Amino acid sequence: MMLQDGSTQLLCLTAGSGVPLFTRGASRQQLPFSVIGSLNGVHLFGGGQGALLSCCGTDNGGKVTWRVFHDSVMLIAVSGGGGGGGHQEEEVHLQRLLENAWNCMVLVLGQDELANVRNVERLKKDLRSCFSLIDQLLEGKHPGIFGDLTHCADSLLPPNLTPLQEAVDGFAQAADSEFGCLVVHGRIAAATEKWWRLAPQEVVLLSALIRTLSASGSSSCDYPVFLPQGSPTVAHRLLCFRLLPGASVCVLCGPTPPLHKAETELVGCFWSPLVETLRSCLAVGERCMPGSVSLRPDVLALLLINRETRRSVSCVQTSTHHPLLSKTRCWELLKAFYIFCISRYFAQDETCASTEESAPRGKTEDFILGFSHQPQQCYLVTEECKSFGLQTPQHQLFLLVSPSVPTFAVRTVATQTLSHIVSATGF
């Protein structure tokens, strides 16, 4: 497919005429127009013959996936292969990428403009405002952020939640809103009850947008957003205020209050008394859990998902047991193990999905249905680490440990780690 190993490109075209709208991807080697046209043509040919083409593999290990939304926009994800995962894992990753990319476009532009394309050139121009969000999905610039895959809110557990929770609730109410959250290091530290009631995909995309807005360096912003499930055709205002470097508070609201009024009258009132509390929350950092949670030294990384609240925490800790494994590599292995588990053994929880645009059932579902029971645990042993997946009615834990841990003991380490985190934090 003329792509470098491990690279992925996202193509967006009009579904009817096949006019290219944009191409995004980290690879410098862009696909030529003739290849893009061929990818569109083979999908159209299949549709004309009554066949739905959703995914295929290439001779060199690459992968291509197609998805049409509202009979208006076609998204194609092309992977160059060489990522280290199997075909099932790559298909799960690419299908999720297409779904997220569409929701990013709806979040920024609204469903009406995408479902009823009236002026292609104008749409091309408008879609540029989605590029920063889509690039986040493609490039993975934020280590430890898994929401685009899990559709669970990446969270941080502060050491002193109560005053922060009270401030978020009070600030949102004063801003004529029931939807507010505090974001620390790109993860949600506290949020109102209604914020958590948003569709999981919406919470994940709003968090990604907040990270993008925070990176702009502005102390405050007023940004119109559409909620892909809750309000795809009517825009809301997303007000974001930077409290400290790395910490922002945000609300979803209507026409009031004006940005200037909220910034001058509300931010200082609610958050100035909590500067030290915010700093202690910032000190948690990428660990995402307070110091009261002590992990075994042979634990390299973990991803813990609360299946009921659709929240997750993740962390990597440096280990003297295996110093050659960098943090970046640990994050990569943890992500790969998560995809391995949910593509083969654990069904991915979905509390909401677009009814019209649900993805076609693939080999993942067929594989899981082949079991006479629902797998609850799985493990993987490689030269770099040992990995264990544990599923309970309320949680999913994905754990990486040092190769020095005996294989028979990995299950015990996982169950003890889960029990310790839940008892210490109530997560």
Sequence and secondary structure as in RCSB ss.txt:
>XXXX:A:sequence
MMLQDGSTQLLCLTAGSGVPLFTRGASRQQLPFSVIGSLNGVHLFGGGQGALLSCCGTDNGGKVTWRVFHDSVML
IAVSGGGGGGGHQEEEVHLQRLLENAWNCMVLVLGQDELANVRNVERLKKDLRSCFSLIDQLLEGKHPGIFGDLT
HCADSLLPPNLTPLQEAVDGFAQAADSEFGCLVVHGRIAAATEKWWRLAPQEVVLLSALIRTLSASGSSSCDYPV
FLPQGSPTVAHRLLCFRLLPGASVCVLCGPTPPLHKAETELVGCFWSPLVETLRSCLAVGERCMPGSVSLRPDVL
ALLLINRETRRSVSCVQTSTHHPLLSKTRCWELLKAFYIFCISRYFAQDETCASTEESAPRGKTEDFILGFSHQP
QQCYLVTEECKSFGLQTPQHQLFLLVSPSVPTFAVRTVATQTLSHIVSATGF
>XXXX:A:secstr
    TT EEEEEEETTT  EEEEEES SS   HHHHHHHHHHHHHHHHTT    EEE TTS EEEEEEETTTEEE
EEEE S SS  HHHHHHHHHHHHHHHHHHHHHHH HHHHHS S HHHHHHHHGGGHHHHHHHHH  STT  HHHH
 SEEB   S HHHHHHHHHHHHHHTT SEEEEEETTEEEEE HHHHHS HHHHHHHHHHHHHHHHTT SEEEEEE
EETTTEEEEEEEEEEEEEETTEEEEEEESS S HHHIIIIIIHHHHGGGHHHHHHHHTTGGG S TT    TTEE
EEEEEETTTTEEEEEE   SSSTTS HHHHHHHHHHHHHHHHHHTS    S   STT     HHHHHHHTSSS  
 EEEEE SS EEEEEE SSEEEEEEE TTS GGGHHHHHHHHHHHHHHHH  
